Every structure is written in C-alpha cells, then in structure tokens.
C-alpha cells in the first residue's frame, strides 16, 4: 500500500467524522419555545461539538505530520491506522449521546460521558501505537533521534493518561470528566511538540 492511499483514505474518514458532529446542533424549531431558550437548553450539544471538533482536528493535523514522513507502509501500519479510525468514527455517535444525556444527570449522564471518554482514550492509545511503530529503523524518511524518543513518548502519553482519568472520574462526576477531556486539546494547542521529521516542529497528540 502506498503512503498516499493510506493518507487519502484516512483524510476521508476524518472529514466524514468531523462533518457528522454538526448534525446534532440543530434545535427543535418553531413550536418548541423561543429560539433563544432552545439554543440555551441545547448547550450540551455545543460544548460536546466544540470538544470533539478540536480533538479530531488536532489528531488529523498530527496524523498528517506523521504519515507524510513515513518511508514505507506495511500491513502493521495499515492495521494500526484502521484501529485509530475505528475510534475516530465512534466520536460523533458518542458526542450525540453526551449531548442528549449530560444535562439529565444521574446514571445515564455517567454512562454517556464514560463512553465518550473511552472513545477518546482508544483514539489516544491507537495513535500512540502508530507513533511507536514509526520509531523502528527504516520506517521514516527523517527518523526521530534516539535521545528525543522518550520525551516524545511522554508528550504523546499525556492525552492517554488524561483520557484514562476521565474514564475513572465519569463514574463520580460527568461534568468534571468532560472538563478533563476538554483540557486535552487545550493542552496540545499550547504545548509545542517536536514532530517526527518536521524541523520547525508542530503540535502533536
């Protein structure tokens, strides 16, 4: 499989996933109260949309940064990439679930946020797996120096640790768990990371 084919397929999946996020933003419409009240009552949808959009967007940027430096695409990388996309595709559905149940509170809100956090955790771990694959000799056109690898692993690991924490916290406080999930894209926006093969650097998850 060529690198271009892998990237084009992945880009299509990212594009569909990030577009589906907007489907849950529509309010009920005329006959369901003043529009301003409908928008205000719809706040969980807007919050979940923003978190999901920023996170998928950052993963897409970082996925492109990694893949464009890949020298060879083998079966293992293709399968790891499919695992990543499994979780990316789950995010719109989990986003809609959080939007419906977060404001209700109780057990349903906890389950909704738990599923949401679990999808992000799976995405984080699978993306870290792709990064780990790139560290083997001969797999990148511009390999990451060995002295920088553990630092890069730790930076990649921040997201997975936070998502794991969100899964645990969701059992106790869904809003706090959601805040932890929201902190991940904020962290990576402000944290400048060394991207494999990018002399100028980039932000990475």
Secondary structure, 3 states (H helix, E strand, C coil): CCHHHHHHHHHHHHHHHHHHHHHHHCCCCCCCCCHHHHHHHCHHHHHHHHHHHHHHHHHHHHHHHHHCCECCCCHHHHHHHHHHHHHHHHHHHHHHHHHHHHHHCHHHHHHHHHHHHHHHHHHHHHHHHHHHHHCCCCCECCCCCHHHHHHHHHHHHHHHHHHHHHHHHHCCCHHHHHHHHHHHHHHHHHCCECCCCCCCCECCC
